[in-house]
Amino acid sequence: MDLLTGLTIVSSLILLSLATGAWSAAPWVPTRQRDWAAINQLLDLQPGQIFYEIGCGHGHLLAYLARKNPDSRLIGLEISPLLALAAAWKTRRQANVTIRWANLWHYRLDDADAVYVFLLPKIYPQLIKKFKSQLSPATKIVIGDWPLAGYQPQRKLRPVGSVPYYLYRASDL
Ligand SMILES: C[S@@+](CC[C@H](N)C(=O)[O-])C[C@H]1O[C@@H](n2cnc3c(N)ncnc32)[C@H](O)[C@@H]1O
């Protein structure tokens, strides 16, 4: 194999890995750093609570939330192997973080006290079914950018110059 073929194969594998999510629930588009504080505020995690970031990308938001909530347990689910690796590396020194290379549709969320999703609205109907069957009524659901149509959020924050973030409880669904 020559160098060019090798490089082509490696770059194709990288692109394929990064694009995995686009075929499932959303391509990788990180939440803006200036919005992280608003998400943390909506989540309002308490000591001992379990939080899932569903589709955690490269884990930068998760690392921030873990720093802000040292006594909570934070789990990042990510379908792309490369992004899951990047998230594991980013959070490697944070004992309260676990990264799972997993497909959200095959991962149960029964123990979640709070979840954050920034995924495409086309998957919301399926996501709502999953939330209704797996989340306990008090579980907080924070959603980035697009609201759950037909459901009333308990709170909404819109950082200046950014997109809105919505807080629901599973019991609202
Ligand atoms: C819009 S990005 C959001 C990334 C991160 N949550 C953030 O806010 O910075 C969506 C992420 O979800 C991941 N994803 C897409 N489908 C998924 C699935 N079925 N299971 C787990 N992760 C998935 C993508 O790979 C991507 O990293």
The ligand as an SDF file (V2000), in Angstrom:
LIG
                    3D

 27 29  0  0  0  0  0  0  0  0999 V2000
  -25.3110   18.0740   17.6790 C   0  0  0  0  0  0  0  0  0  0  0  0
  -24.0020   17.0370   18.3500 S   0  0  0  0  0  0  0  0  0  0  0  0
  -24.0050   17.5590   20.0590 C   0  0  0  0  0  0  0  0  0  0  0  0
  -22.6930   17.2540   20.7610 C   0  0  0  0  0  0  0  0  0  0  0  0
  -22.6760   17.6060   22.2580 C   0  0  0  0  0  0  0  0  0  0  0  0
  -23.8580   17.1160   22.9330 N   0  0  0  0  0  0  0  0  0  0  0  0
  -22.6270   19.0890   22.4740 C   0  0  0  0  0  0  0  0  0  0  0  0
  -23.6970   19.6240   22.7660 O   0  0  0  0  0  0  0  0  0  0  0  0
  -21.5620   19.6960   22.3170 O   0  0  0  0  0  0  0  0  0  0  0  0
  -24.8380   15.4570   18.4050 C   0  0  0  0  0  0  0  0  0  0  0  0
  -23.9530   14.3100   18.8730 C   0  0  0  0  0  0  0  0  0  0  0  0
  -24.7680   13.1460   19.0160 O   0  0  0  0  0  0  0  0  0  0  0  0
  -24.0730   12.0160   18.5190 C   0  0  0  0  0  0  0  0  0  0  0  0
  -25.0610   11.0070   18.1400 N   0  0  0  0  0  0  0  0  0  0  0  0
  -25.8290   10.9890   17.0190 C   0  0  0  0  0  0  0  0  0  0  0  0
  -26.6080    9.8970   17.0150 N   0  0  0  0  0  0  0  0  0  0  0  0
  -26.3410    9.2080   18.1620 C   0  0  0  0  0  0  0  0  0  0  0  0
  -26.8290    7.9860   18.7110 C   0  0  0  0  0  0  0  0  0  0  0  0
  -27.7400    7.2600   18.0930 N   0  0  0  0  0  0  0  0  0  0  0  0
  -26.3410    7.5820   19.9040 N   0  0  0  0  0  0  0  0  0  0  0  0
  -25.3850    8.3100   20.5590 C   0  0  0  0  0  0  0  0  0  0  0  0
  -24.8650    9.4690   20.0690 N   0  0  0  0  0  0  0  0  0  0  0  0
  -25.3450    9.9140   18.8920 C   0  0  0  0  0  0  0  0  0  0  0  0
  -23.2750   12.5890   17.3390 C   0  0  0  0  0  0  0  0  0  0  0  0
  -22.1880   11.7670   16.9710 O   0  0  0  0  0  0  0  0  0  0  0  0
  -22.8460   13.9510   17.8880 C   0  0  0  0  0  0  0  0  0  0  0  0
  -21.6310   13.8780   18.5850 O   0  0  0  0  0  0  0  0  0  0  0  0
  1  2  1  0
  2  3  1  0
  2 10  1  0
  3  4  1  0
  4  5  1  0
  5  6  1  0
  5  7  1  0
  7  8  2  0
  7  9  1  0
 10 11  1  0
 11 12  1  0
 11 26  1  0
 12 13  1  0
 13 14  1  0
 13 24  1  0
 14 15  1  0
 14 23  1  0
 15 16  2  0
 16 17  1  0
 17 18  1  0
 17 23  2  0
 18 19  1  0
 18 20  2  0
 20 21  1  0
 21 22  2  0
 22 23  1  0
 24 25  1  0
 24 26  1  0
 26 27  1  0
M  CHG  2   2   1   9  -1
M  END
$$$$
